[in-house]
């Protein structure tokens, strides 16, 4: 059966961050991972809304960890991507990849980044 | 300390007990590297983002009930007399049950759209049921019969379809529960109102009192609470439990 659950861009970012963090995915670490990898500063409220919506859709599931002192004795809520979540994410990514084929956009972006880096390094060398 | 307790309590009301506690814990953990102002701002943003849907959903449900109810009332008083006579047996037999289900749909659908979004499959199924049920409730000869039959067949057909089964398993009991709650609440409130009128204002006619309107709105509120609770419970019950089945990240 075709998977018809559609995923927004931010939902895909959150799912990928959770997968990257594996066992240690909870609110704080997910926000950190997104900021580190994408340079986006996401507000906690936006993340929780997305996480709760994806949990209601069955794309992620959560479990409570043990309470910690730095959280005032509150437990961390670890998030895991479900099989359905992985399948939906893979479908969305495959669709992106199919649309990107032959466009060479990634090389253009990498080339532009390389040029910017080279320019700043040259400036540094002459300064 | 008391202020922190109230803030956490409020977040739990907006997001649910377990989620609210975890969100508050995350904010406290992050506050160690941020200012107090940041904490206050992010707390408020989280509270609004997590909590706006429920009050808006209830307000939309009430508004839909008032609007559709008054339109339906207008139609029923102005419809051709011959149609009414023709459908009198239907009105007398399934009328109250049809009215209760229709009201459950009227108040349930705005709630479901705001709470779960217009792209949700359960909302799509509920919208089709609403159209069929409301058309049946118009008591137009043949059209009403056809729509009532289609409305009865649709949930059964959805249960047989792999795509729509999950939505139907949640929606049908929630709607029937909402309709039953509405009917019971209305009957209970009406009985209490009648008792109060007889003992408190024996001379006043019940139709001149604001109490019937309050009773109707009270029944709607109770039915909406039942729909909200039932929907949340059923959806949680229907979620795939990958971790419980021992297949995390599988």
Interface residues (C-beta under 8 A of the other chain):
Chain A: X1 X4 X6 X19 X22 X26 X27 X28 X31 X43 X44 X45 X46 X48 X49 X52 X53 X55 X56 X58 X61 X62 X63 X64 X68 X70 X71 X72 X74 X75 X76 X77 X80 X81 X82 X83 X84 X86
Chain B: X4 X15 X18 X19 X21 X22 X23 X24 X25 X26 X27 X28 X29 X30 X32 X42 X45 X46 X47 X48 X49 X50 X116 X117 X119 X162 X163 X235 X238 X239 X240 X241 X242 X243 X247 X248 X249 X250
